[in-house]
């Protein structure tokens, strides 16, 4: 499920390269939902690779709303690439 994949991304060092086709499909869903920023390969790429840049604020809020993790401190810090609206 894409949400479980998103939970895993919260622990990963971002940006990261994903080459597993199943996970790239999950990233397509998460991107369409506005939960991650990712550079996706063309659908028909022979050797697909996606670059996950960051989990968006919406993605982080969704994780918190689902009760994961129980503490905000368990989420990795926001990536410098995420836009700031200060």
C-alpha positions, 0 to 999 in steps of 0.5 A, a space after each residue: 500500500 502507498 501509505 506504508 511506503 510513505 511511512 518507510 520514506 519518513 525514515 529514509 535519507 532523502 532524496 533517494 533513488 527508487 528503481 523498483 517498479 512496484 514502489 514507483 507506482 506507489 510514488 505515482 499515487 502518493 504524488 497525485 495525492 500531493 504527499 511527496 515531491 518526486 521526479 518520475 520516469 516515463 511510464 514506458 521507461 526500460 529501466 525506470 528510476 524515480 528520485 524522491 525529493 521530499 515528503 510534503 507537509 500534507 504527507 507529514 500531516 497525513 502520517 500524523 493523523 493516522 497516528 504514525 509515528 506517535 511522536 513528531 520527533 521520530 520523523 526525519 527533519 524536513 528536507 531543505 528542498 521543501 518550499 518554505 512559506 515564511 
